[in-house]
Every structure is written in C-alpha cells, then in structure tokens.
Amino acid sequence: MPALTVAIENPAEAAAAVVRQYAHPRDQALLLALLQFAPNDKGRVNVAHRIIQCGDSYKSEGDSRCLSQVADFFWRNLILPVRVTGGKTPEPRSRLAQSGLSSAGDVRSPAEAEAINDLKTVIETASVRDRHRCVISGKLDPESIADGPSAFSTPSHGLEVTRVAHIIPFSLRDSSGAASDHLPSIWTALECFGGTDLGALMHGGINSLDNVITLSATVHRYFTELQVALDPVSGSPNTYAVRTWGKVAPRLGLPKIVKLTSASPGAPLPNPAYLALHCAICRVLWASARAEELKDVLEDLEEVALLAADGSSANLINIAIYRSLAFSVVEA
C-alpha cells in the first residue's frame, strides 16, 4: 500500500488523502464534503482527525469499515436530524386555538407543553425584530397590516405569510422523550463539525432569539429542506450571501446578498455561527451525491411514521436512518 506523502501538519489534506485511498466509493463524496465545507478551521480539523485515525487503523489492521462508520456517524447524526426535524417548530397553544386546531396530538408532557408555549414570546419578539418580514425575500406578513388603514399600498417586495423558524431545529432540544437517547450523538456531531460550543442551545436555550429567524412560507420550506441558506460574508457583520440548491430554490428570485438588522434595540440578531453551520450542512448534503437519495427517503417518511407508536422526531429520524441504510445495502 503506498505511503501517504502529505504532512500531518495539514490534517485536512492528510485526511483527504486517506479518504481517496481507503474509503468506499459511496462514502468518499460525503467525507470529502465534510472536510471541504466545515464552517471553520476547528470543525475541519475535528473531522480530519477522525478520518486520519481510520487511516491508521486501515494500515495497521487492514480494516476499511472505520471510514464507513465515520461517514455513517455524520450522516445519521448531522445531515438526517437537521433535515428531518427542520421545519418542526410547533405553534404555541394560543395560535393553535385561534386557528381551530388542537395541539393534543403533538404535546406529550407538561414539560413539552411549557416549551411550546414559551415560543409565543419568542415568535412575537422575533417577528417585531424582523419587521414582520421575511429576512431573505423581504415580503411582508399580511397579518401585520390587518389593523392598518383600508387604503394600504402593497409593499414593493409583496405580501406573504411568514413563519418564525429555528436555525438549529427546535426538535433537537434536550428532552426526556423518545428522542433523548439519540440526542447526545446528534449534538456531538453538530459541535464536532461546527467547531463551536452549542451548549447554550440545550434545554430552554433552543428558543433563544439568536436561534430564530423570520421567513416567508415559501422560503421557510426550502430553508428547512436544506435548499436555501445564509452564508456569512467575511468582514461584513450581519451580512450574508444567499445560497440555493436543487431544482426550485435557485429559481425563486431571491436576492444575492442580505443584511440583517433589528427593529428592536437590544434584540439579538440570528447568530452567524448557527447560520454558518446550517449553510455548511446544506453544502455537505448537496456535495455528497446523496441529496436525491435523501429526497426519496423522505417522500415515504410521513406515511411510514404513521405506523410508529407516536410521531416523535426520534421515530422520524430512526425511520429515515433505516430507509437510508436500505439504499446503502442495495448499492454496496
């Protein structure tokens, strides 16, 4: 077996060499994407060290499974959970009541009910901070003009219902429910790849103002489906390049650059580290050659979830994992 020629002083390049020499073809694109698109140097080094250790294991023991295990670890605990639980921000009980819907099927414990109802203040504050507009498209929520004058001119960017969404999904909060067994691995993967401490988001921190963002219904869909992201512009605080992937999102006519501002003095803006992590996860998915596979997995997910004991995010994640592994077995 040829010796690696890349100096260990550059762990990302050394890890990439390991991937190209030893990884299964199915795993190569995902592992290389993790190295390339980690949102900062610390995250890149974290991923590189895991891969290099596998290279050492291969050379000493001839075991190629380690690299597949690293790829599966990040697929199961980084890409799948964020994609599956994205967009699952629940409506506070008061909003559900106003809409005539019942939350009984969604709330499974007093603690969960409290966490959901705590969202009411967060949603209202974030909406005011963001001027009741989608921070990307600029479209104004028509509900914000309900009590205004009857002779109202349509804003230049137009009108569309908005939603306040979590950047790091609400469903990944610490809980005592069915998802609790899987959560430590998910947060480990997020912090490893993200190269940042996410401890502030656990427990009630998931509802922090810097982890929520106002989006139009259309942009919200593609943001949570990992087809729209905000990429921090270096040297320009709170300024982001709008990135899009897939067949539809690039055709939405979204601006190339947006600058986030607050209409509420003292209200924190979305955290650039969280947005950078979300954007990096999008990039990995679309560079991994697995985006269409994941789409096929999720098309059947809701129907299959009906067979589960409940509709919890843990079940959704596990079903997605099992379905994804089925693809792996077929292609191996």
C-alpha positions in Angstrom: 0.0 0.0 0.0 1.6 3.4 -1.0 2.6 5.6 1.9 0.9 8.9 2.5 3.0 11.8 1.3 1.0 14.7 2.8 2.5 16.1 6.1 0.3 15.7 9.2 0.8 19.4 9.8 -2.1 19.9 7.3 -4.6 17.5 8.8 -7.4 18.3 6.2 -5.1 17.4 3.3 -3.9 14.3 5.1 -7.4 13.2 5.8 -8.5 13.9 2.2 -5.6 11.6 1.0 -6.9 8.9 3.4 -10.4 9.2 2.0 -9.2 8.9 -1.6 -7.0 5.9 -0.9 -9.1 3.8 1.5 -12.8 4.9 1.6 -15.6 3.1 -0.1 -16.7 5.0 -3.2 -20.1 5.6 -1.7 -18.5 7.3 1.3 -15.9 9.4 -0.5 -18.0 12.3 -1.6 -19.6 12.7 1.8 -16.3 12.5 3.7 -14.6 14.9 1.3 -17.5 17.3 1.6 -17.3 17.3 5.4 -13.6 18.3 5.1 -14.2 20.9 2.5 -17.3 22.6 3.9 -16.8 22.6 7.7 -17.7 26.1 8.7 -14.4 26.9 10.3 -10.8 25.5 10.8 -11.7 23.9 14.1 -14.5 21.9 12.6 -12.4 20.9 9.7 -9.6 19.7 12.0 -12.1 17.8 14.2 -13.4 15.8 11.1 -9.9 15.3 9.8 -8.6 13.7 13.0 -11.4 11.2 12.9 -10.6 10.3 9.4 -6.8 10.1 10.0 -7.4 7.7 12.9 -9.3 5.5 10.5 -6.4 5.6 8.0 -4.0 4.5 10.8 -6.4 1.6 11.6 -6.6 0.6 8.0 -2.8 0.5 7.6 -2.3 -1.5 10.9 -5.2 -3.8 10.7 -6.5 -3.7 7.1 -10.0 -2.7 8.4 -11.8 -0.4 6.0 -15.0 -0.3 8.0 -13.8 2.6 10.2 -14.2 5.1 7.4 -17.7 3.9 6.6 -18.5 4.3 10.3 -17.3 7.9 10.3 -19.4 8.6 7.2 -22.4 6.9 8.8 -21.9 8.8 12.0 -22.2 12.2 10.3 -24.9 11.1 8.0 -27.1 9.8 10.9 -26.3 12.5 13.4 -25.7 15.6 11.3 -27.4 15.6 8.0 -30.5 13.4 8.7 -31.6 15.0 12.0 -31.3 18.6 10.8 -33.2 17.7 7.6 -35.8 15.5 9.2 -36.6 17.8 12.1 -36.2 21.1 10.3 -39.4 23.0 10.0 -40.9 21.3 13.0 -41.2 24.4 15.1 -44.6 24.0 16.8 -47.2 26.7 17.1 -47.9 27.9 20.7 -51.1 26.8 22.1 -52.8 30.2 21.7 -52.1 30.2 18.0 -53.4 26.7 17.6 -56.6 27.6 19.5 -57.1 30.7 17.3 -56.7 28.5 14.2 -59.2 26.0 15.4 -56.6 23.2 15.6 -55.9 21.0 18.6 -52.4 20.5 20.0 -53.3 17.4 21.9 -51.8 15.1 19.4 -48.5 17.0 19.4 -47.9 17.7 23.1 -46.9 14.6 25.1 -45.8 16.0 28.5 -46.3 19.1 30.7 -42.6 20.0 30.1 -43.1 19.8 26.3 -46.3 21.9 26.6 -44.3 24.5 28.5 -41.5 24.5 26.0 -44.0 25.0 23.1 -45.9 27.8 24.9 -42.6 29.6 25.7 -42.3 30.0 22.0 -45.2 32.6 21.9 -43.0 35.4 23.3 -40.0 34.3 21.2 -42.1 34.3 18.0 -43.7 37.6 18.7 -40.4 39.3 19.6 -38.6 37.8 16.6 -41.3 38.9 14.3 -41.1 42.5 15.6 -37.3 42.4 15.4 -37.5 41.4 11.8 -40.2 43.9 11.0 -42.8 41.2 10.2 -40.9 40.5 7.0 -39.0 37.6 5.6 -35.4 38.5 6.2 -34.4 37.0 2.8 -37.2 37.8 0.3 -38.3 41.0 2.1 -42.0 40.0 1.8 -44.3 41.4 4.5 -46.7 39.3 6.5 -50.2 40.5 5.6 -51.4 39.9 9.2 -49.2 42.8 10.2 -51.4 45.2 8.3 -54.7 43.8 9.4 -55.4 46.7 11.7 -53.9 49.4 9.4 -55.8 51.8 7.1 -58.0 50.3 4.5 -56.2 52.3 1.7 -53.0 50.3 2.0 -50.4 50.2 -0.8 -48.8 46.8 -1.3 -45.1 46.8 -0.3 -42.5 46.7 -3.1 -41.4 43.2 -2.2 -45.0 41.9 -1.9 -47.0 40.1 0.8 -46.7 36.6 2.1 -47.5 34.8 5.3 -44.3 34.5 7.4 -43.1 31.9 10.0 -40.5 32.3 12.7 -38.3 29.3 12.3 -35.4 27.8 14.3 -32.0 27.7 12.7 -30.9 24.7 14.8 -34.2 22.8 14.9 -36.5 23.0 17.9 -37.0 19.3 17.9 -33.3 18.7 18.8 -33.7 20.4 22.2 -32.8 18.3 25.3 -35.9 16.3 26.4 -36.9 13.3 28.3 -38.9 11.9 25.5 -38.3 9.3 22.8 -35.6 11.4 21.2 -33.4 11.6 24.3 -31.3 8.5 23.6 -30.2 9.8 20.2 -29.7 13.5 21.2 -26.1 13.2 22.7 -24.8 11.8 19.4 -26.6 14.5 17.4 -25.1 17.3 19.5 -21.7 15.7 19.4 -21.8 15.6 15.6 -23.1 19.2 15.4 -20.3 20.5 17.7 -17.6 18.4 16.1 -18.4 19.5 12.5 -19.5 23.0 13.6 -16.3 23.6 15.6 -18.2 25.5 18.2 -19.8 25.1 21.6 -23.6 24.7 21.2 -24.3 24.2 24.9 -26.2 27.4 25.1 -28.9 25.9 22.8 -29.7 22.9 25.0 -32.7 22.8 27.3 -34.6 26.1 27.0 -31.8 27.7 25.0 -33.1 26.3 21.8 -35.7 29.1 21.9 -33.1 31.9 22.1 -33.7 34.9 19.9 -30.4 34.3 18.1 -31.6 30.9 17.0 -34.7 32.0 15.3 -35.4 33.8 12.0 -38.4 35.2 10.2 -39.0 33.6 6.8 -41.9 33.7 4.3 -43.8 30.4 3.9 -42.0 29.7 0.6 -38.5 30.5 1.8 -39.2 28.6 5.1 -39.9 25.4 3.2 -36.7 25.5 1.2 -34.6 26.7 4.2 -35.7 23.7 6.3 -35.3 21.4 3.3 -31.6 22.5 3.1 -32.1 24.2 -0.2 -31.7 27.8 0.9 -29.1 29.1 3.4 -27.5 32.3 4.6 -23.7 32.3 4.2 -21.9 34.9 6.4 -19.8 37.4 4.4 -16.4 37.7 5.9 -15.6 41.2 7.3 -19.2 42.4 7.0 -21.2 41.9 10.2 -24.7 40.5 9.8 -24.3 40.4 6.0 -25.0 37.1 4.2 -24.8 35.7 0.8 -28.0 33.8 -0.1 -27.1 30.3 -1.3 -29.5 28.0 -3.1 -29.5 24.4 -4.3 -31.9 22.0 -6.0 -34.3 22.5 -8.9 -36.6 25.1 -7.5 -34.8 27.3 -4.9 -32.4 28.8 -7.4 -35.5 30.0 -9.4 -37.2 31.8 -6.5 -35.6 35.2 -7.5 -34.1 35.7 -4.1 -31.5 38.5 -3.6 -27.8 37.6 -3.7 -26.9 39.5 -0.6 -29.0 40.4 2.5 -28.1 42.4 5.6 -29.9 41.6 8.8 -31.0 44.5 11.0 -33.1 44.7 14.1 -36.1 46.9 14.6 -35.9 46.3 18.3 -33.0 47.8 20.1 -31.3 45.2 22.2 -32.9 42.2 20.5 -30.1 39.9 19.3 -30.0 39.1 15.6 -29.6 35.5 14.3 -26.3 34.1 15.4 -23.8 34.0 12.4 -22.3 30.8 13.8 -25.6 29.0 13.7 -26.4 30.2 10.2 -22.9 29.2 9.0 -23.4 25.7 10.4 -26.8 25.4 8.7 -25.2 26.6 5.4 -22.3 24.1 5.8 -24.7 21.2 6.3 -26.6 22.2 3.2 -23.3 22.3 1.2 -22.3 18.8 2.5 -25.7 17.3 1.6 -25.6 18.6 -2.0 -21.9 17.7 -2.5 -22.3 14.3 -1.0 -24.2 12.8 -4.0 -26.9 11.7 -1.6 -29.4 14.6 -1.9 -31.7 12.8 -4.3 -31.4 9.6 -2.2 -32.5 11.6 0.9 -35.4 13.1 -1.1 -36.6 9.5 -1.9 -36.2 8.5 1.8 -38.3 11.5 3.0 -41.1 11.0 0.4 -42.2 7.9 2.2 -41.3 9.0 5.7 -44.6 10.6 6.7 -46.6 7.6 5.6 -44.3 5.1 7.3 -44.3 7.3 10.5 -48.0 6.6 10.9 -47.1 3.0 11.7 -45.0 4.1 14.7 -46.2 4.3 18.2 -46.1 8.1 18.0 -45.0 10.8 15.6 -41.9 11.9 17.6 -38.8 13.3 15.9 -36.9 10.3 17.3 -39.1 8.0 15.3 -38.8 10.2 12.2 -35.0 10.2 12.5 -34.8 6.4 13.0 -37.1 5.7 10.1 -35.0 7.9 7.9 -31.9 6.2 9.0 -33.3 2.7 8.4 -34.5 3.8 4.9 -31.2 5.4 4.1 -29.3 2.2 5.2 -31.5 0.2 2.9 -30.2 2.3 0.0 -26.6 1.6 1.3 -27.2 -2.2 1.3 -28.5 -2.2 -2.2 -25.6 -0.1 -3.6 -22.8 -1.8 -1.6 
